[in-house]
């Protein structure tokens, strides 16, 4: 998707960030970026937890259905 970044590209990005934000705001921007990434990670993990939980429930339902004895149509007709 994106080419790998080498040292010159990273230095160029840092210099542009320094010019745009200034030396005093760089730590604040870094903190905000870290918080945002952390929140995205938490949200994606909670989404996966929901998917895994529903998968477990579906497997449990399938297992319960397969372990219960089935009655055929003729057996059901014979019962009073």
Gaussian input, Z-matrix of N, CA and C with variables (Angstrom, degrees):
# hf/3-21g

backbone

0 1
 N
 C     1     B1
 C     2     B2     1     A1
 N     3     B3     2     A2     1     D1
 C     4     B4     3     A3     2     D2
 C     5     B5     4     A4     3     D3
 N     6     B6     5     A5     4     D4
 C     7     B7     6     A6     5     D5
 C     8     B8     7     A7     6     D6
 N     9     B9     8     A8     7     D7
 C    10    B10     9     A9     8     D8
 C    11    B11    10    A10     9     D9
 N    12    B12    11    A11    10    D10
 C    13    B13    12    A12    11    D11
 C    14    B14    13    A13    12    D12
 N    15    B15    14    A14    13    D13
 C    16    B16    15    A15    14    D14
 C    17    B17    16    A16    15    D15
 N    18    B18    17    A17    16    D16
 C    19    B19    18    A18    17    D17
 C    20    B20    19    A19    18    D18
 N    21    B21    20    A20    19    D19
 C    22    B22    21    A21    20    D20
 C    23    B23    22    A22    21    D21
 N    24    B24    23    A23    22    D22
 C    25    B25    24    A24    23    D23
 C    26    B26    25    A25    24    D24
 N    27    B27    26    A26    25    D25
 C    28    B28    27    A27    26    D26
 C    29    B29    28    A28    27    D27
 N    30    B30    29    A29    28    D28
 C    31    B31    30    A30    29    D29
 C    32    B32    31    A31    30    D30
 N    33    B33    32    A32    31    D31
 C    34    B34    33    A33    32    D32
 C    35    B35    34    A34    33    D33
 N    36    B36    35    A35    34    D34
 C    37    B37    36    A36    35    D35
 C    38    B38    37    A37    36    D36
 N    39    B39    38    A38    37    D37
 C    40    B40    39    A39    38    D38
 C    41    B41    40    A40    39    D39
 N    42    B42    41    A41    40    D40
 C    43    B43    42    A42    41    D41
 C    44    B44    43    A43    42    D42
 N    45    B45    44    A44    43    D43
 C    46    B46    45    A45    44    D44
 C    47    B47    46    A46    45    D45
 N    48    B48    47    A47    46    D46
 C    49    B49    48    A48    47    D47
 C    50    B50    49    A49    48    D48
 N    51    B51    50    A50    49    D49
 C    52    B52    51    A51    50    D50
 C    53    B53    52    A52    51    D51
 N    54    B54    53    A53    52    D52
 C    55    B55    54    A54    53    D53
 C    56    B56    55    A55    54    D54
 N    57    B57    56    A56    55    D55
 C    58    B58    57    A57    56    D56
 C    59    B59    58    A58    57    D57
 N    60    B60    59    A59    58    D58
 C    61    B61    60    A60    59    D59
 C    62    B62    61    A61    60    D60
 N    63    B63    62    A62    61    D61
 C    64    B64    63    A63    62    D62
 C    65    B65    64    A64    63    D63
 N    66    B66    65    A65    64    D64
 C    67    B67    66    A66    65    D65
 C    68    B68    67    A67    66    D66
 N    69    B69    68    A68    67    D67
 C    70    B70    69    A69    68    D68
 C    71    B71    70    A70    69    D69
 N    72    B72    71    A71    70    D70
 C    73    B73    72    A72    71    D71
 C    74    B74    73    A73    72    D72
 N    75    B75    74    A74    73    D73
 C    76    B76    75    A75    74    D74
 C    77    B77    76    A76    75    D75
 N    78    B78    77    A77    76    D76
 C    79    B79    78    A78    77    D77
 C    80    B80    79    A79    78    D78
 N    81    B81    80    A80    79    D79
 C    82    B82    81    A81    80    D80
 C    83    B83    82    A82    81    D81
 N    84    B84    83    A83    82    D82
 C    85    B85    84    A84    83    D83
 C    86    B86    85    A85    84    D84
 N    87    B87    86    A86    85    D85
 C    88    B88    87    A87    86    D86
 C    89    B89    88    A88    87    D87
 N    90    B90    89    A89    88    D88
 C    91    B91    90    A90    89    D89
 C    92    B92    91    A91    90    D90
 N    93    B93    92    A92    91    D91
 C    94    B94    93    A93    92    D92
 C    95    B95    94    A94    93    D93
 N    96    B96    95    A95    94    D94
 C    97    B97    96    A96    95    D95
 C    98    B98    97    A97    96    D96
 N    99    B99    98    A98    97    D97
 C   100   B100    99    A99    98    D98
 C   101   B101   100   A100    99    D99
 N   102   B102   101   A101   100   D100
 C   103   B103   102   A102   101   D101
 C   104   B104   103   A103   102   D102
 N   105   B105   104   A104   103   D103
 C   106   B106   105   A105   104   D104
 C   107   B107   106   A106   105   D105
 N   108   B108   107   A107   106   D106
 C   109   B109   108   A108   107   D107
 C   110   B110   109   A109   108   D108
 N   111   B111   110   A110   109   D109
 C   112   B112   111   A111   110   D110
 C   113   B113   112   A112   111   D111
 N   114   B114   113   A113   112   D112
 C   115   B115   114   A114   113   D113
 C   116   B116   115   A115   114   D114
 N   117   B117   116   A116   115   D115
 C   118   B118   117   A117   116   D116
 C   119   B119   118   A118   117   D117
 N   120   B120   119   A119   118   D118
 C   121   B121   120   A120   119   D119
 C   122   B122   121   A121   120   D120
 N   123   B123   122   A122   121   D121
 C   124   B124   123   A123   122   D122
 C   125   B125   124   A124   123   D123
 N   126   B126   125   A125   124   D124
 C   127   B127   126   A126   125   D125
 C   128   B128   127   A127   126   D126
 N   129   B129   128   A128   127   D127
 C   130   B130   129   A129   128   D128
 C   131   B131   130   A130   129   D129
 N   132   B132   131   A131   130   D130
 C   133   B133   132   A132   131   D131
 C   134   B134   133   A133   132   D132
 N   135   B135   134   A134   133   D133
 C   136   B136   135   A135   134   D134
 C   137   B137   136   A136   135   D135
 N   138   B138   137   A137   136   D136
 C   139   B139   138   A138   137   D137
 C   140   B140   139   A139   138   D138
 N   141   B141   140   A140   139   D139
 C   142   B142   141   A141   140   D140
 C   143   B143   142   A142   141   D141
 N   144   B144   143   A143   142   D142
 C   145   B145   144   A144   143   D143
 C   146   B146   145   A145   144   D144
 N   147   B147   146   A146   145   D145
 C   148   B148   147   A147   146   D146
 C   149   B149   148   A148   147   D147
 N   150   B150   149   A149   148   D148
 C   151   B151   150   A150   149   D149
 C   152   B152   151   A151   150   D150
 N   153   B153   152   A152   151   D151
 C   154   B154   153   A153   152   D152
 C   155   B155   154   A154   153   D153
 N   156   B156   155   A155   154   D154
 C   157   B157   156   A156   155   D155
 C   158   B158   157   A157   156   D156
 N   159   B159   158   A158   157   D157
 C   160   B160   159   A159   158   D158
 C   161   B161   160   A160   159   D159
 N   162   B162   161   A161   160   D160
 C   163   B163   162   A162   161   D161
 C   164   B164   163   A163   162   D162
 N   165   B165   164   A164   163   D163
 C   166   B166   165   A165   164   D164
 C   167   B167   166   A166   165   D165
 N   168   B168   167   A167   166   D166
 C   169   B169   168   A168   167   D167
 C   170   B170   169   A169   168   D168
 N   171   B171   170   A170   169   D169
 C   172   B172   171   A171   170   D170
 C   173   B173   172   A172   171   D171
 N   174   B174   173   A173   172   D172
 C   175   B175   174   A174   173   D173
 C   176   B176   175   A175   174   D174
 N   177   B177   176   A176   175   D175
 C   178   B178   177   A177   176   D176
 C   179   B179   178   A178   177   D177
 N   180   B180   179   A179   178   D178
 C   181   B181   180   A180   179   D179
 C   182   B182   181   A181   180   D180
 N   183   B183   182   A182   181   D181
 C   184   B184   183   A183   182   D182
 C   185   B185   184   A184   183   D183
 N   186   B186   185   A185   184   D184
 C   187   B187   186   A186   185   D185
 C   188   B188   187   A187   186   D186
 N   189   B189   188   A188   187   D187
 C   190   B190   189   A189   188   D188
 C   191   B191   190   A190   189   D189
 N   192   B192   191   A191   190   D190
 C   193   B193   192   A192   191   D191
 C   194   B194   193   A193   192   D192
 N   195   B195   194   A194   193   D193
 C   196   B196   195   A195   194   D194
 C   197   B197   196   A196   195   D195
 N   198   B198   197   A197   196   D196
 C   199   B199   198   A198   197   D197
 C   200   B200   199   A199   198   D198
 N   201   B201   200   A200   199   D199
 C   202   B202   201   A201   200   D200
 C   203   B203   202   A202   201   D201
 N   204   B204   203   A203   202   D202
 C   205   B205   204   A204   203   D203
 C   206   B206   205   A205   204   D204
 N   207   B207   206   A206   205   D205
 C   208   B208   207   A207   206   D206
 C   209   B209   208   A208   207   D207
 N   210   B210   209   A209   208   D208
 C   211   B211   210   A210   209   D209
 C   212   B212   211   A211   210   D210
 N   213   B213   212   A212   211   D211
 C   214   B214   213   A213   212   D212
 C   215   B215   214   A214   213   D213
 N   216   B216   215   A215   214   D214
 C   217   B217   216   A216   215   D215
 C   218   B218   217   A217   216   D216
 N   219   B219   218   A218   217   D217
 C   220   B220   219   A219   218   D218
 C   221   B221   220   A220   219   D219
 N   222   B222   221   A221   220   D220
 C   223   B223   222   A222   221   D221
 C   224   B224   223   A223   222   D222
 N   225   B225   224   A224   223   D223
 C   226   B226   225   A225   224   D224
 C   227   B227   226   A226   225   D225
 N   228   B228   227   A227   226   D226
 C   229   B229   228   A228   227   D227
 C   230   B230   229   A229   228   D228
 N   231   B231   230   A230   229   D229
 C   232   B232   231   A231   230   D230
 C   233   B233   232   A232   231   D231
 N   234   B234   233   A233   232   D232
 C   235   B235   234   A234   233   D233
 C   236   B236   235   A235   234   D234
 N   237   B237   236   A236   235   D235
 C   238   B238   237   A237   236   D236
 C   239   B239   238   A238   237   D237

   B1=1.4450
   B2=1.5282
   B3=1.3302
   B4=1.4572
   B5=1.5203
   B6=1.3345
   B7=1.4654
   B8=1.5307
   B9=1.3053
   B10=1.4598
   B11=1.5304
   B12=1.3234
   B13=1.4615
   B14=1.5212
   B15=1.2940
   B16=1.4533
   B17=1.5125
   B18=1.3093
   B19=1.4583
   B20=1.5329
   B21=1.3390
   B22=1.4769
   B23=1.5400
   B24=1.3289
   B25=1.4628
   B26=1.5198
   B27=1.3157
   B28=1.4677
   B29=1.5254
   B30=1.3315
   B31=1.4624
   B32=1.5279
   B33=1.3195
   B34=1.4606
   B35=1.5332
   B36=1.3092
   B37=1.4706
   B38=1.5262
   B39=1.3305
   B40=1.4664
   B41=1.5299
   B42=1.3177
   B43=1.4692
   B44=1.5297
   B45=1.3168
   B46=1.4700
   B47=1.5241
   B48=1.3361
   B49=1.4669
   B50=1.5225
   B51=1.3201
   B52=1.4610
   B53=1.5251
   B54=1.3258
   B55=1.4634
   B56=1.5241
   B57=1.3170
   B58=1.4704
   B59=1.5243
   B60=1.3202
   B61=1.4616
   B62=1.5193
   B63=1.2691
   B64=1.4562
   B65=1.5176
   B66=1.3416
   B67=1.4653
   B68=1.5321
   B69=1.3255
   B70=1.4620
   B71=1.5297
   B72=1.3200
   B73=1.4538
   B74=1.5248
   B75=1.3110
   B76=1.4684
   B77=1.5367
   B78=1.3518
   B79=1.4706
   B80=1.5287
   B81=1.3332
   B82=1.4578
   B83=1.5236
   B84=1.3300
   B85=1.4595
   B86=1.5291
   B87=1.3168
   B88=1.4658
   B89=1.5207
   B90=1.3304
   B91=1.4662
   B92=1.5243
   B93=1.3203
   B94=1.4632
   B95=1.5298
   B96=1.3199
   B97=1.4584
   B98=1.5248
   B99=1.3270
   B100=1.4618
   B101=1.5212
   B102=1.3311
   B103=1.4692
   B104=1.5216
   B105=1.3356
   B106=1.4669
   B107=1.5212
   B108=1.3158
   B109=1.4602
   B110=1.5217
   B111=1.3295
   B112=1.4564
   B113=1.5304
   B114=1.3201
   B115=1.4607
   B116=1.5308
   B117=1.3183
   B118=1.4632
   B119=1.5237
   B120=1.3233
   B121=1.4624
   B122=1.5189
   B123=1.3316
   B124=1.4757
   B125=1.5203
   B126=1.3256
   B127=1.4624
   B128=1.5302
   B129=1.3163
   B130=1.4632
   B131=1.5223
   B132=1.3233
   B133=1.4584
   B134=1.5168
   B135=1.3317
   B136=1.4623
   B137=1.5235
   B138=1.3176
   B139=1.4636
   B140=1.5217
   B141=1.3326
   B142=1.4582
   B143=1.5187
   B144=1.3305
   B145=1.4632
   B146=1.5261
   B147=1.3389
   B148=1.4581
   B149=1.5281
   B150=1.3118
   B151=1.4633
   B152=1.5257
   B153=1.3127
   B154=1.4596
   B155=1.5238
   B156=1.3211
   B157=1.4623
   B158=1.5263
   B159=1.3342
   B160=1.4620
   B161=1.5271
   B162=1.3261
   B163=1.4604
   B164=1.5262
   B165=1.3250
   B166=1.4643
   B167=1.5225
   B168=1.3370
   B169=1.4626
   B170=1.5250
   B171=1.3239
   B172=1.4620
   B173=1.5249
   B174=1.3245
   B175=1.4645
   B176=1.5218
   B177=1.3282
   B178=1.4608
   B179=1.5256
   B180=1.3362
   B181=1.4605
   B182=1.5213
   B183=1.3231
   B184=1.4662
   B185=1.5155
   B186=1.3196
   B187=1.4630
   B188=1.5240
   B189=1.3282
   B190=1.4603
   B191=1.5255
   B192=1.3149
   B193=1.4641
   B194=1.5221
   B195=1.3174
   B196=1.4625
   B197=1.5177
   B198=1.3274
   B199=1.4641
   B200=1.5214
   B201=1.3270
   B202=1.4535
   B203=1.5229
   B204=1.3591
   B205=1.4662
   B206=1.5259
   B207=1.2962
   B208=1.4566
   B209=1.5242
   B210=1.2950
   B211=1.4619
   B212=1.5184
   B213=1.3056
   B214=1.4479
   B215=1.5188
   B216=1.2857
   B217=1.4663
   B218=1.5215
   B219=1.3188
   B220=1.4662
   B221=1.5080
   B222=1.3287
   B223=1.4670
   B224=1.5210
   B225=1.3225
   B226=1.4530
   B227=1.5244
   B228=1.3311
   B229=1.4617
   B230=1.5205
   B231=1.3419
   B232=1.4606
   B233=1.5073
   B234=1.3346
   B235=1.4529
   B236=1.5311
   B237=1.3361
   B238=1.4822
   B239=1.4897
   A1=109.39
   A2=116.11
   A3=120.28
   A4=108.10
   A5=116.75
   A6=117.76
   A7=109.54
   A8=116.64
   A9=119.64
   A10=109.91
   A11=114.42
   A12=120.00
   A13=109.68
   A14=115.39
   A15=120.56
   A16=110.36
   A17=116.40
   A18=121.74
   A19=112.27
   A20=120.60
   A21=119.21
   A22=112.60
   A23=116.68
   A24=119.54
   A25=111.61
   A26=116.53
   A27=120.58
   A28=110.81
   A29=116.95
   A30=120.64
   A31=110.48
   A32=117.27
   A33=121.12
   A34=111.03
   A35=117.49
   A36=121.22
   A37=110.21
   A38=117.40
   A39=120.46
   A40=111.68
   A41=117.28
   A42=120.50
   A43=109.92
   A44=117.74
   A45=120.72
   A46=110.29
   A47=118.00
   A48=121.32
   A49=110.75
   A50=117.78
   A51=121.70
   A52=110.72
   A53=117.05
   A54=120.49
   A55=110.80
   A56=117.02
   A57=121.02
   A58=111.25
   A59=117.87
   A60=121.02
   A61=113.86
   A62=118.04
   A63=120.68
   A64=110.66
   A65=116.61
   A66=119.92
   A67=113.60
   A68=118.57
   A69=119.94
   A70=112.34
   A71=117.67
   A72=120.21
   A73=113.58
   A74=118.57
   A75=121.06
   A76=111.28
   A77=120.56
   A78=118.70
   A79=112.64
   A80=117.39
   A81=120.43
   A82=111.08
   A83=116.31
   A84=120.35
   A85=110.00
   A86=116.55
   A87=120.71
   A88=111.79
   A89=116.98
   A90=120.56
   A91=110.97
   A92=116.40
   A93=120.17
   A94=110.63
   A95=116.42
   A96=120.39
   A97=110.75
   A98=116.97
   A99=120.90
   A100=112.33
   A101=116.39
   A102=119.71
   A103=111.52
   A104=115.58
   A105=120.00
   A106=111.07
   A107=116.87
   A108=120.00
   A109=111.87
   A110=116.91
   A111=121.08
   A112=110.86
   A113=117.00
   A114=121.18
   A115=110.93
   A116=117.19
   A117=120.91
   A118=109.87
   A119=116.79
   A120=120.91
   A121=110.89
   A122=116.87
   A123=120.45
   A124=111.56
   A125=116.40
   A126=120.19
   A127=110.83
   A128=116.41
   A129=118.26
   A130=111.09
   A131=118.12
   A132=120.48
   A133=111.14
   A134=118.20
   A135=119.69
   A136=109.89
   A137=116.95
   A138=120.13
   A139=111.09
   A140=116.51
   A141=120.21
   A142=111.12
   A143=117.71
   A144=120.57
   A145=110.61
   A146=116.70
   A147=120.25
   A148=111.07
   A149=116.70
   A150=120.50
   A151=109.94
   A152=117.13
   A153=120.58
   A154=111.42
   A155=117.68
   A156=121.66
   A157=110.90
   A158=117.17
   A159=119.64
   A160=110.79
   A161=117.52
   A162=121.04
   A163=110.48
   A164=117.20
   A165=120.83
   A166=110.88
   A167=116.61
   A168=120.15
   A169=110.90
   A170=117.11
   A171=120.70
   A172=110.63
   A173=117.23
   A174=120.33
   A175=111.03
   A176=116.90
   A177=121.13
   A178=110.39
   A179=117.29
   A180=120.62
   A181=111.28
   A182=116.69
   A183=120.10
   A184=110.15
   A185=117.14
   A186=121.09
   A187=110.79
   A188=117.01
   A189=120.30
   A190=111.16
   A191=117.15
   A192=120.55
   A193=111.64
   A194=117.03
   A195=119.37
   A196=112.13
   A197=119.10
   A198=120.70
   A199=112.27
   A200=118.85
   A201=121.03
   A202=109.25
   A203=116.69
   A204=118.87
   A205=110.41
   A206=115.58
   A207=120.74
   A208=109.35
   A209=114.93
   A210=119.43
   A211=107.45
   A212=114.71
   A213=119.20
   A214=109.28
   A215=117.74
   A216=121.63
   A217=110.61
   A218=117.84
   A219=119.71
   A220=111.10
   A221=118.33
   A222=121.77
   A223=110.69
   A224=116.91
   A225=120.74
   A226=110.82
   A227=118.29
   A228=121.91
   A229=111.51
   A230=117.68
   A231=121.62
   A232=112.29
   A233=118.34
   A234=121.49
   A235=109.18
   A236=116.45
   A237=119.19
   A238=114.16
   D1=-65.33
   D2=176.83
   D3=-109.08
   D4=143.51
   D5=175.52
   D6=-69.62
   D7=156.15
   D8=179.35
   D9=-67.20
   D10=145.12
   D11=-179.55
   D12=-93.07
   D13=130.59
   D14=176.22
   D15=-95.31
   D16=-178.05
   D17=-179.10
   D18=-61.74
   D19=-43.54
   D20=-179.90
   D21=-62.04
   D22=-38.14
   D23=179.62
   D24=-66.64
   D25=-41.23
   D26=179.21
   D27=-64.52
   D28=-42.29
   D29=178.37
   D30=-62.98
   D31=-40.77
   D32=178.35
   D33=-62.97
   D34=-42.77
   D35=178.32
   D36=-62.68
   D37=-42.82
   D38=179.75
   D39=-65.46
   D40=-39.22
   D41=178.56
   D42=-65.24
   D43=-43.60
   D44=178.38
   D45=-62.57
   D46=-42.21
   D47=177.63
   D48=-62.13
   D49=-39.85
   D50=178.71
   D51=-63.80
   D52=-41.17
   D53=179.81
   D54=-68.53
   D55=-42.52
   D56=-175.99
   D57=-71.19
   D58=-48.47
   D59=-173.14
   D60=-94.44
   D61=-26.40
   D62=-177.53
   D63=87.75
   D64=159.10
   D65=-174.93
   D66=-68.64
   D67=-25.21
   D68=-178.07
   D69=-79.47
   D70=-29.22
   D71=-175.71
   D72=-93.35
   D73=-11.47
   D74=-179.73
   D75=-57.70
   D76=-46.90
   D77=178.56
   D78=-62.28
   D79=-37.48
   D80=178.81
   D81=-65.18
   D82=-41.45
   D83=178.24
   D84=-64.75
   D85=-39.76
   D86=177.98
   D87=-62.99
   D88=-42.66
   D89=177.97
   D90=-63.45
   D91=-44.13
   D92=-179.76
   D93=-63.68
   D94=-40.99
   D95=178.15
   D96=-64.23
   D97=-42.09
   D98=177.60
   D99=-62.24
   D100=-43.42
   D101=177.65
   D102=-62.51
   D103=-41.40
   D104=-179.72
   D105=-63.73
   D106=-46.09
   D107=178.90
   D108=-63.64
   D109=-38.06
   D110=177.98
   D111=-64.25
   D112=-41.72
   D113=179.37
   D114=-66.62
   D115=-39.14
   D116=177.23
   D117=-63.16
   D118=-42.08
   D119=179.10
   D120=-63.01
   D121=-44.48
   D122=178.58
   D123=-61.55
   D124=-42.90
   D125=-178.69
   D126=-65.17
   D127=-41.53
   D128=-179.87
   D129=-68.88
   D130=-35.34
   D131=177.84
   D132=-67.63
   D133=-39.34
   D134=178.66
   D135=-67.43
   D136=-34.21
   D137=175.91
   D138=-63.63
   D139=-42.86
   D140=177.83
   D141=-66.02
   D142=-36.26
   D143=177.75
   D144=-60.56
   D145=-40.95
   D146=178.30
   D147=-65.13
   D148=-40.98
   D149=179.69
   D150=-64.65
   D151=-44.64
   D152=-179.76
   D153=-65.00
   D154=-38.91
   D155=179.09
   D156=-64.69
   D157=-44.19
   D158=179.05
   D159=-67.00
   D160=-32.97
   D161=176.48
   D162=-65.03
   D163=-42.61
   D164=178.01
   D165=-62.71
   D166=-41.90
   D167=179.58
   D168=-64.06
   D169=-41.34
   D170=179.60
   D171=-64.87
   D172=-42.37
   D173=178.14
   D174=-63.20
   D175=-39.12
   D176=179.61
   D177=-64.66
   D178=-42.26
   D179=178.50
   D180=-63.79
   D181=-42.37
   D182=178.75
   D183=-63.81
   D184=-41.56
   D185=179.96
   D186=-63.81
   D187=-42.30
   D188=178.91
   D189=-63.56
   D190=-39.57
   D191=179.94
   D192=-67.40
   D193=-36.58
   D194=-177.97
   D195=-77.93
   D196=-23.67
   D197=-179.60
   D198=-86.57
   D199=-18.98
   D200=178.81
   D201=-76.20
   D202=138.03
   D203=178.00
   D204=-69.17
   D205=139.23
   D206=-179.44
   D207=-98.81
   D208=145.16
   D209=174.73
   D210=-106.89
   D211=138.59
   D212=178.78
   D213=-83.55
   D214=171.41
   D215=-178.61
   D216=-65.17
   D217=-36.54
   D218=179.95
   D219=-69.86
   D220=-37.84
   D221=176.96
   D222=-64.72
   D223=-39.24
   D224=179.99
   D225=-66.71
   D226=-33.93
   D227=178.24
   D228=-71.68
   D229=-32.09
   D230=-178.31
   D231=-72.65
   D232=-27.68
   D233=-177.62
   D234=-71.97
   D235=137.21
   D236=179.88
   D237=-73.07

